[in-house]
Amino acid sequence: MALLEDSKCFKCHSVDKKKDGPAYKEVAAKYKGKPEAEAKLTKHVTQPSKVKIDGVEEDHGAVKIRSEARIKNLVQWILSR
């Protein structure tokens, strides 16, 4: 969770309540049972992209670390919600 806090992910996401972005429980449900889940989520959290919030396209930042092990741990934590 420290990585989520350091990367300011909780500004738009929470564990169980929708904010500007989906709750991590919602993300986990979306990817449940999908073999590409870890790869897609890893790409989403490590590469800046565009997302739509209330119909407005905004930048989605990336986590502020390059450690593959910590990123994998983060993605598995999100998917386990």
C-alpha positions in Angstrom: 0.0 0.0 0.0 3.0 2.3 0.5 3.7 2.2 -3.2 0.0 3.2 -3.9 0.3 6.1 -1.5 3.7 7.2 -2.8 2.4 7.1 -6.4 -0.8 9.1 -5.4 -3.0 6.3 -6.6 -5.5 6.8 -3.7 -6.2 10.3 -5.1 -8.5 8.6 -7.7 -8.9 5.0 -6.4 -9.8 3.3 -3.2 -10.0 -0.4 -2.1 -13.7 -0.7 -2.0 -15.4 2.6 -3.1 -15.5 4.2 -6.5 -13.9 7.6 -6.7 -12.8 9.2 -10.0 -11.3 5.8 -10.9 -12.7 2.3 -10.1 -12.2 0.7 -6.7 -9.5 -2.0 -6.6 -12.3 -4.6 -5.8 -14.0 -3.6 -9.0 -10.7 -4.0 -10.9 -10.1 -7.4 -9.4 -13.7 -8.5 -10.3 -13.2 -7.2 -13.9 -10.0 -9.3 -14.4 -11.0 -12.4 -12.3 -10.1 -15.6 -14.2 -8.6 -13.8 -17.2 -5.1 -15.1 -18.1 -4.0 -11.7 -19.4 -5.0 -9.9 -16.1 -1.6 -9.5 -14.6 0.1 -8.3 -17.9 -2.7 -5.8 -18.7 -2.7 -4.3 -15.2 1.1 -4.2 -15.0 1.1 -2.2 -18.3 -1.6 0.1 -16.9 0.2 0.9 -13.7 3.7 1.3 -15.3 3.0 3.2 -18.5 1.4 6.7 -18.5 -1.9 6.6 -20.5 -5.1 8.4 -21.0 -8.3 7.6 -19.1 -11.8 9.2 -19.2 -13.2 10.7 -16.1 -16.8 12.0 -16.4 -16.3 12.1 -20.1 -13.1 14.1 -20.0 -9.8 12.5 -21.1 -7.1 12.9 -18.5 -3.6 11.6 -17.9 -3.2 8.4 -15.9 0.1 8.4 -14.1 2.4 5.5 -13.5 3.8 4.1 -10.3 6.9 5.8 -9.1 9.2 2.7 -9.0 10.8 0.5 -11.5 11.4 -2.6 -9.3 9.7 -5.5 -11.2 9.3 -7.4 -7.9 7.4 -4.5 -6.2 5.3 -3.8 -9.3 4.4 -7.5 -9.5 3.5 -7.5 -5.8 1.3 -4.4 -6.3 -0.5 -5.9 -9.2 -1.1 -9.2 -7.4 -2.4 -7.2 -4.4 -4.9 -5.3 -6.5 -6.1 -8.6 -8.2 -6.5 -10.2 -4.8 -9.0 -7.7 -3.6 
